[in-house]
Every structure is written in structure tokens, then in C-alpha cells.
Amino acid sequence: MSTACAGLVDSRSPALESVIGISYSVLELAASDTLVRVMYRLQMEVDGSDTARGSVFGTWGNIFEHLFDRAIEHGDVADHLDSANASLLVCEMLAGVLMVSEAQSTLESAPSRMEKVWNTVLPSLVPPHKLAYFREFAARSLSSFVPSADMVSDSLTV
């Protein structure tokens, strides 16, 4: 998973774009790779967020916190935002979308669900003048993970 997302943590990329991209990558990996899906389940049940035990959730939290620090520094998120709280929120969003999608046997729609979550959460994270850009970015990024036919049919059922 870290290897799959390594390019998204590049310091040349805007940090919040990296956070959004990683969220879709994680969900796409869970939907397409049975071993990754099993690893997530085991992490939730056995290791929780203990990074000393190799927890993927702890690793995500560290990566997201670093990215939110950068996003705050560059003005892409609200300056009053706490990077630790924001990273925890994104980890909880990911875990929630994973669990609900899996429980409803709709893991293939997890990236589309995540885009809806981003649309809901972004107003509390970004300055108003950047909201339209990041919502558009989340929608464009989704198209990298979901075939356009699926996006059309999903938007018709909303």
C-alpha cells in the first residue's frame, strides 16, 4: 500500500491533492485485491492504530498529518485546522467507507462513496475561495479509479 501511494506523497504535489488521491488509491486497492482487503480487516481487529506493531492506520495517520502540515503551510486548508485532527478525520473517513462498503457488499463503489464524503467534508477543511477547485479535483480524481459508465449510473441513483 505504501508503495502504491508513494508517488502521491511527492513534495512537488499539493498536499491536499495527495490526501484525496491516497484516499481513492486505498479504496481501489481494497476493492481489487483480496489480500489487501484481508489485511485491512486484520488491522482493524488486531492492531488498531499502534504504529509500533505496523498498523496501516497509524501509518496513514502519520502520512496524512505530514500532508496536512504542508497544506496548512501552503494555504490550501484553513489555517486554524489542526493537522493531527484532520489526519484522524481522513483515517476515520477511509475506515468508515471501507467498512460500510464491505458490509453492504458494494466495495466496488467505495471510491464513489468517498467522493461524496469529500464533497461533504471539504467545506470544513478548505478556505471558501478554494472549495470549488478541490471539489473539482476530487471529482476528476475519482475518474481515474471508476469507469465513466459507473460514475454516470451512480450519479443517476443519487
Secondary structure, 3 states (H helix, E strand, C coil): CHHHHHHHHCCCCCHHHHHHHHHHHHHHHHHHCHHHHHHHHHHHHHHCCCHHHCCHHHHHHHHHHHHHHHHHHCCCCCCCCCHHHHHHHHHHHHHHHHHHHHHCCCHHHHHHHHHHHHHHHHHHHCCHHHHHHHHHHHHHHHCCCCCHHHHHHHHHCC
